[in-house]
Amino acid sequence: MALPRDQKETLLMLLNQRYPDWAGFDDPRFVHDEIEYKQSSIERARTLLSESALRELFGNGDYDEIVKRLETIGRDNNLLWYRVPQHGDLSILYQSGFNKPTFCEALIDLLYGSGASPERLGRYVDYVADADLPNKWTFPTYFLFVCYPENDIFIKPNSYRWFIDFIGLRHAHAYRGVPTASAYAAFKNACEEIKRAFVKYDVHDMVDIQSLIWVCCQQAEQRRLAERKVAYEANGEVQPLHTLEQMIEETGFAQSDLERMLRALERKRHVILYGPPGTGKTYLAEQLARHVTGGEDGFWDLVQFHPAYAYEDFIQGMRPQRVEGGLDYPLQPGRFIEFCEHARKRSGHCVLIIDEINRADLARVFGELMYLLEYRERSVPLAAGGALRIPDNVYLIGTMNTADRSIALVDHALRRRFAFIALRPNYAALRHFHQHSDFAVEGLIEVLQQLNRAIDDPHYEVGISFFMHANLAEQIEDIWRMEIEPYLEEYFFDHVDRVDEFRWERVAERILGS
């Protein structure tokens, strides 16, 4: 599918913000900042990592030299992070006791084996998983990129996530922390669309496209921070009221359930809404935040955690900034400290929603905050300087998808610091949503109840938000085939017959009532 015109115009706008009157991919400023050093690494890789060179080294059993060459090319520029070798993008090379012959064999297959690059990446990922080695997007895609710059793309997690959101590549697998063949193929196809859309700007290869994505991601983040700063600094602005009656109408939840959640939030000040996919956790979190901030000068904001999210992103840390002559690494506040600084200027409730809270390593991301969540009235010094204290008017709402990680696996220290509110498929809410639509939901509800009994695990039940569409009659078949059936195929991977019971062809008549 061709890149929509509005998306192309947005990319051009972001490029021109960084490079006024940007003239195309041969623009000297763009080439100097983004292209030259990458092409230099690519030229070096053509010699050190050529197929003939690697196969000769492998045949001679010189595995250490192969690893040394990978390290040389990996450290040749700033695309990979390697300041802490055991935890950086090259960490796979520094694992004690790992089998170098099998690793080198898998690496050569990744670069020069049979099949297209997504297929080769899939085999490499399987090897890494079986060998219990670090499995990151950056390592394999970087070496594919420097060896095949015409066709393969380097995936850096932050710009990758921004790009798939920007273009609407909302495959579930695209957000996983580890690489997959299907996600890489989808991302490559999207980059090819960008390449075709920018052909008149003298686009050459994927080096140009990777650079475009990186620059646009950085500019978009600067715009987002600037807009959020303006919103935060609107002191004295009273939030619109969002009454309990409005919440009942918009969520379909019973008044007693909503009141119970609000009491838990006021008492504990940190709550987590947990449940299987499609139970409306994020939507409900936003409803709760709107209610408690309504009629006051407080505010609410949302941050989404992911496997690459770190303490430096949430609390504080050094972040690279381009300065004349190179890069600087100033200490900057993370999202939570920034949120708290603005909350101190307000008297009303300030609510931070942490979406997908269980996708990150919480002990690492929270750091000193773990202590403060239990002792709210205290202050604690931070490792990199300064001190942290949570303002009294700050509240946290986390959401947790139990299909990704069961609540039983959550650290007990964390469980003690939050109130946990379970959400199950709310069929009454589905009825409420469709009470004025032209879709009769009773047949659908009956099938969902039967399906969830077959799943027989509350952490993996199919929720109702999949079906909260005003024109559900037109979309129900596509939703079932493209979203429900793939989910069931993954859950019942060793019981295909259970999936077949709930194929669209088997349930359509009951759902549609025909």
Buried (B, 14 or more C-beta within 10 A) or exposed (E): EEBEEEBBEBBBBBBEBBBEEBEEBEBEEBBEBBBEBBBEBBEBBEEBBBEEBBEEBBEEEEBEBBBEBBBBBBBBBEBBBBEEEEEBBBBBBBBEEBEBEEBBBBBBBBBBBEEBBBBBBBBBBEBBEEBEBBBBBBBBBBBBBBBBBEBBBBBBBBBBBBBBBBBEBEBEBBBBBBBBBBBBBBBBEBBBBBBEBBEEBEBBBBBBBBBBBBBBBBBBEEEEEEEBEEEBEEEEEEBEEBEEEBBBEBBBBEEEBBEEBBEBBEEBBBBBBBBBBBBBBBBBBBBBBBBBBBBBBBBBBBBBBBBBBBBBBBBBBEEEEEEEEEEEEEEEBBBBBBBBEBBEEBEBBBBBBBBBBBBBBBEEBBBBBBBBBEEBEEEBEBEEEEEBBBBEBBBBBBBBBBBEBBBEEBEEBBEEBBBBBEBEBBBEBBBBBBEEEEBEBBBBBBBBEBBBEBBEEBBBBBBBBBBBBEEBBEBBEEBBEEBBBBBBEEBBEEEEEBBEBBBBEEBBEBBBEE
